Amino acid sequence: MPDEITPVDGAPDDTVLAAAYAHCAEQVRAQDRDRFLSALFAPEDKRRHLFALCAFNLDVARVREVVREALPGEVRLAWWREVIEGQGRGEVAGHPVAAALLDTAERFALPRASLTALVDARIFDLYDDPMPTVADLEGYAGETASALLQLSALVLSPQASAGTGDLSGHGGVAIAMTGLMRAFPIHAARGQCYLPLDLLARHGIGRDDAVSGKVSPQLLAALAEFRAEATRHLAAARTAAERLGPAAAIAAPYLPLALVAGDLKALARASDPFSTVAGLSPFRRQFAIWRAARRAAAGKVWF
């Protein structure tokens, strides 16, 4: 459980909420630098709400990291589901990420169904079952990374967010696929396989080959196809951004899209996918986000 804060009369007052939001910002700064830097380009009065959403995303995404078995992980995710559905208000007030998330959800009328779907999608992470198909992976990414983008857009501008469905959908899939490829060495080492079985089968290999630690031409070809899928979604997201027009008001959560192409190029250069977490350097990531924010402010497509 995260550090607790003291509830006041069963619900957080302004001081407690301020501490909760500060806790969220620190968690995102320490564990999700790309989204932290991107949120800094949002209007000041909206940043803490983006941090709340990102901290919630971090908490449910890291359940596998903090539990030894799947059952406690399912219990943790079930607790989050109950929180979102409005159960256990007194307990929630003592949990900084939950307190900030609920305050944000209430202030901006965020759809609770999207939040619970994000939690439910993370049950897959608790097990070592393979991802069946590319379509299943796109659905997983849609309920996690894409949902986070769309919820963030709702916080920034309910009006503008009405036109961001395709940008969030394809953009989230591109970000999720690229992130999964960057984390491939970590996942393979513990027996997890996010490479879809239908994609692997097209190259004559199966799940066990994908987590074996042995590099083969077949595996490299499968990873190349996976990168091509991510590139396709990135291109579709760019088309959606062009249709959207000037989008400075909601651009902040989408700025990490400016990192995808560079990360994919770095991944393509890696000769051993089991040993290298490839991607842009920290300095290049920070610069790319800054440049993307400048382009968005100028009314240009930023990725």
C-alpha positions as CSV (number, residue, x, y, z in Angstrom):
1,M,0.0,0.0,0.0
2,P,1.3,3.5,-0.7
3,D,2.1,5.9,2.2
4,E,-1.1,6.8,4.0
5,I,-2.5,10.2,4.8
6,T,-4.9,11.0,7.6
7,P,-8.5,11.3,6.6
8,V,-10.7,14.0,8.1
9,D,-14.3,13.0,9.0
10,G,-14.1,10.1,6.6
11,A,-13.4,12.3,3.5
12,P,-10.3,14.3,2.5
13,D,-10.3,18.0,3.2
14,D,-8.4,20.5,1.0
15,T,-5.1,20.0,3.0
16,V,-5.3,16.2,2.7
17,L,-6.2,16.4,-1.0
18,A,-3.2,18.7,-1.6
19,A,-1.0,16.1,0.0
20,A,-2.6,13.4,-2.0
21,Y,-2.0,15.2,-5.3
22,A,1.6,16.0,-4.3
23,H,2.1,12.3,-3.6
24,C,0.8,11.4,-7.1
25,A,3.1,14.0,-8.7
26,E,6.1,12.5,-6.9
27,Q,5.2,9.0,-7.9
28,V,4.9,9.9,-11.5
29,R,8.1,11.9,-11.5
30,A,10.0,9.0,-10.1
31,Q,8.4,6.1,-12.1
32,D,7.0,7.5,-15.3
33,R,9.3,10.3,-16.4
34,D,7.9,10.7,-19.9
35,R,4.3,11.3,-18.7
36,F,5.6,13.5,-15.9
37,L,7.5,15.8,-18.3
38,S,4.5,15.8,-20.7
39,A,2.1,16.8,-18.0
40,L,4.2,19.9,-17.2
41,F,3.1,21.4,-20.5
42,A,-0.6,21.2,-19.4
43,P,-2.3,24.3,-17.9
44,E,-1.1,24.6,-14.3
45,D,-4.6,24.1,-12.8
46,K,-5.0,20.8,-14.6
47,R,-1.5,19.2,-14.0
48,R,-2.3,17.6,-10.7
49,H,-5.3,15.9,-12.2
50,L,-3.1,14.4,-14.9
51,F,-0.7,13.3,-12.2
52,A,-3.6,11.6,-10.4
53,L,-4.6,9.6,-13.5
54,C,-1.0,8.7,-14.2
55,A,-0.3,7.6,-10.6
56,F,-3.5,5.4,-10.7
57,N,-2.2,3.9,-13.9
58,L,1.1,3.2,-12.4
59,D,-0.4,1.6,-9.3
60,V,-2.5,-0.9,-11.3
61,A,0.3,-1.5,-13.8
62,R,2.8,-2.4,-11.1
63,V,0.7,-4.9,-9.2
64,R,2.7,-7.8,-10.8
65,E,5.9,-6.1,-9.4
66,V,4.7,-5.9,-5.8
67,V,2.9,-9.3,-5.3
68,R,4.4,-12.8,-5.4
69,E,1.4,-14.6,-6.5
70,A,-1.6,-13.8,-8.8
71,L,-4.3,-14.1,-6.1
72,P,-3.1,-11.2,-4.0
73,G,-2.8,-9.2,-7.2
74,E,-6.4,-10.0,-8.1
75,V,-7.4,-8.9,-4.6
76,R,-5.5,-5.6,-5.1
77,L,-7.2,-5.0,-8.4
78,A,-10.6,-5.9,-6.9
79,W,-10.0,-3.3,-4.2
80,W,-9.4,-0.7,-6.9
81,R,-12.6,-1.7,-8.7
82,E,-14.5,-1.2,-5.5
83,V,-12.9,2.2,-4.9
84,I,-13.9,3.4,-8.4
85,E,-17.5,2.1,-7.9
86,G,-17.8,4.1,-4.7
87,Q,-17.4,1.6,-2.0
88,G,-15.3,2.1,1.2
89,R,-15.1,5.9,1.2
90,G,-13.4,6.1,4.6
91,E,-10.6,3.7,3.6
92,V,-10.2,5.6,0.3
93,A,-9.7,8.9,2.1
94,G,-6.5,7.5,3.7
95,H,-5.0,6.4,0.4
96,P,-3.4,9.3,-1.5
97,V,-3.7,7.9,-5.1
98,A,-7.3,6.8,-4.6
99,A,-8.3,10.1,-2.9
100,A,-6.8,12.1,-5.8
101,L,-8.2,9.8,-8.4
102,L,-11.8,10.0,-7.0
103,D,-11.6,13.8,-6.6
104,T,-10.4,14.1,-10.3
105,A,-13.1,11.7,-11.5
106,E,-15.8,13.6,-9.7
107,R,-14.6,17.1,-10.7
108,F,-14.5,16.1,-14.4
109,A,-17.3,13.5,-14.6
110,L,-14.9,10.9,-15.8
111,P,-16.6,7.7,-17.0
112,R,-16.2,5.1,-14.2
113,A,-16.6,2.3,-16.8
114,S,-13.4,3.4,-18.5
115,L,-11.5,3.4,-15.1
116,T,-12.8,-0.1,-14.1
117,A,-12.0,-1.5,-17.6
118,L,-8.4,-0.2,-17.2
119,V,-8.2,-2.1,-13.9
120,D,-9.7,-5.3,-15.3
121,A,-7.4,-5.3,-18.3
122,R,-4.4,-5.5,-15.8
123,I,-5.6,-8.9,-14.6
124,F,-3.8,-10.3,-17.7
125,D,-0.5,-9.0,-16.3
126,L,-0.7,-11.2,-13.3
127,Y,-0.4,-14.5,-15.2
128,D,2.0,-15.9,-17.8
129,D,-0.7,-16.7,-20.3
130,P,0.3,-15.7,-23.9
131,M,-1.5,-12.9,-25.8
132,P,-3.7,-14.9,-28.3
133,T,-3.9,-12.5,-31.2
134,V,-2.9,-9.0,-32.4
135,A,-6.5,-8.0,-32.0
136,D,-6.4,-9.1,-28.4
137,L,-3.3,-7.0,-27.8
138,E,-4.9,-4.0,-29.5
139,G,-7.9,-4.4,-27.1
140,Y,-5.6,-4.6,-24.1
141,A,-3.8,-1.5,-25.2
142,G,-7.0,0.2,-25.9
143,E,-8.3,-0.4,-22.4
144,T,-5.0,0.7,-20.8
145,A,-2.8,3.2,-22.7
146,S,-5.6,4.5,-25.0
147,A,-8.1,4.9,-22.1
148,L,-5.5,6.9,-20.1
149,L,-5.0,9.3,-23.0
150,Q,-8.8,9.8,-23.5
151,L,-9.4,10.3,-19.8
152,S,-6.6,12.9,-19.7
153,A,-8.1,14.7,-22.7
154,L,-11.5,14.8,-20.9
155,V,-9.7,16.5,-18.0
156,L,-8.1,19.1,-20.2
157,S,-11.0,19.9,-22.4
158,P,-14.4,18.1,-22.5
159,Q,-15.3,19.9,-25.7
160,A,-12.0,19.1,-27.6
161,S,-11.9,15.6,-26.3
162,A,-15.0,14.7,-28.3
163,G,-12.8,14.6,-31.4
164,T,-9.9,12.7,-29.9
165,G,-11.2,9.1,-30.1
166,D,-9.0,8.0,-33.0
167,L,-6.0,9.8,-31.7
168,S,-6.3,8.2,-28.3
169,G,-7.1,4.8,-29.8
170,H,-4.3,4.5,-32.3
171,G,-1.9,6.6,-30.2
172,G,-2.4,4.5,-27.1
173,V,-1.8,1.3,-29.1
174,A,1.4,2.7,-30.6
175,I,2.7,3.8,-27.2
176,A,1.7,0.4,-25.5
177,M,3.2,-1.7,-28.2
178,T,6.5,0.2,-28.2
179,G,6.6,0.1,-24.4
180,L,6.0,-3.7,-24.4
181,M,8.9,-4.1,-26.9
182,R,11.2,-2.0,-24.8
183,A,10.2,-4.2,-21.8
184,F,10.6,-7.4,-23.7
185,P,13.8,-8.5,-21.9
186,I,12.1,-8.0,-18.5
187,H,9.0,-9.9,-19.5
188,A,10.8,-12.7,-21.2
189,A,13.0,-13.3,-18.1
190,R,10.0,-14.0,-16.0
191,G,8.1,-16.0,-18.6
192,Q,5.7,-13.4,-19.8
193,C,4.9,-13.2,-23.5
194,Y,3.0,-10.2,-24.9
195,L,3.9,-11.1,-28.5
196,P,0.6,-12.4,-29.9
197,L,0.5,-16.1,-30.8
198,D,-0.9,-15.5,-34.3
199,L,2.0,-13.2,-35.1
200,L,4.5,-15.7,-33.8
201,A,2.9,-18.5,-35.7
202,R,3.3,-16.5,-39.0
203,H,7.1,-16.8,-38.4
204,G,7.1,-20.5,-37.4
205,I,7.7,-20.1,-33.6
206,G,5.6,-20.3,-30.5
207,R,5.4,-18.8,-27.0
208,D,8.2,-20.8,-25.5
209,D,10.6,-19.7,-28.3
210,A,9.7,-16.0,-27.5
211,V,10.7,-16.3,-23.9
212,S,13.6,-18.8,-24.3
213,G,16.4,-16.3,-24.2
214,K,17.7,-17.6,-27.6
215,V,17.8,-15.2,-30.5
216,S,16.7,-16.6,-33.8
217,P,15.9,-15.2,-37.2
218,Q,12.3,-16.2,-36.7
219,L,12.1,-14.2,-33.5
220,L,13.7,-11.2,-35.0
221,A,11.3,-11.3,-37.9
222,A,8.4,-11.5,-35.5
223,L,9.6,-8.5,-33.6
224,A,10.1,-6.6,-36.9
225,E,6.4,-7.3,-37.7
226,F,5.4,-6.2,-34.2
227,R,7.3,-2.9,-34.8
228,A,5.6,-2.5,-38.1
229,E,2.2,-2.8,-36.3
230,A,3.2,-0.1,-33.9
231,T,4.4,2.1,-36.8
232,R,1.0,1.5,-38.5
233,H,-0.9,2.7,-35.4
234,L,1.5,5.7,-35.1
235,A,0.7,6.7,-38.7
236,A,-3.0,6.4,-38.0
237,A,-2.6,8.5,-34.9
238,R,-0.8,11.2,-36.9
239,T,-3.6,11.2,-39.5
240,A,-6.1,11.6,-36.6
241,A,-4.1,14.5,-35.2
242,E,-4.0,16.2,-38.6
243,R,-7.8,15.9,-38.9
244,L,-8.1,17.3,-35.4
245,G,-6.3,20.5,-36.3
246,P,-4.7,22.8,-33.7
247,A,-4.7,20.8,-30.5
248,A,-2.6,22.7,-28.0
249,A,-5.4,22.6,-25.4
250,I,-5.2,18.8,-25.1
251,A,-1.7,18.0,-26.4
252,A,0.1,17.4,-23.1
253,P,-0.9,13.7,-22.5
254,Y,-0.2,12.9,-26.2
255,L,3.3,14.3,-26.2
256,P,4.9,10.9,-25.6
257,L,3.8,10.0,-29.1
258,A,6.9,12.0,-30.2
259,L,9.1,9.3,-28.6
260,V,7.6,6.3,-30.5
261,A,9.4,6.6,-33.8
262,G,12.8,7.1,-32.1
263,D,12.2,4.2,-29.8
264,L,11.2,1.9,-32.7
265,K,14.4,2.8,-34.5
266,A,16.5,2.0,-31.5
267,L,14.7,-1.3,-31.1
268,A,15.3,-2.2,-34.7
269,R,19.1,-1.7,-34.1
270,A,19.2,-4.0,-31.1
271,S,20.8,-7.3,-32.1
272,D,19.8,-9.2,-28.9
273,P,16.3,-8.4,-27.8
274,F,16.8,-10.4,-24.6
275,S,19.6,-8.3,-23.2
276,T,18.9,-4.7,-24.2
277,V,16.2,-2.3,-23.1
278,A,16.4,-0.2,-26.2
279,G,15.1,3.3,-26.7
280,L,16.0,7.0,-26.8
281,S,18.4,8.3,-24.1
282,P,16.9,10.3,-21.2
283,F,18.2,13.6,-22.7
284,R,16.8,12.9,-26.1
285,R,13.4,11.9,-24.6
286,Q,13.3,15.2,-22.7
287,F,14.3,17.2,-25.8
288,A,11.7,15.4,-28.0
289,I,8.9,16.1,-25.6
290,W,9.9,19.8,-25.3
291,R,10.1,20.1,-29.1
292,A,6.7,18.3,-29.5
293,A,5.2,20.8,-27.0
294,R,6.5,23.7,-29.0
295,R,5.1,22.3,-32.3
296,A,1.7,21.7,-30.7
297,A,1.6,25.2,-29.3
298,A,2.3,26.4,-32.9
299,G,-0.6,24.5,-34.2
300,K,1.4,21.8,-35.9
301,V,1.3,18.0,-35.6
302,W,3.8,17.2,-33.0
303,F,4.9,13.6,-33.8
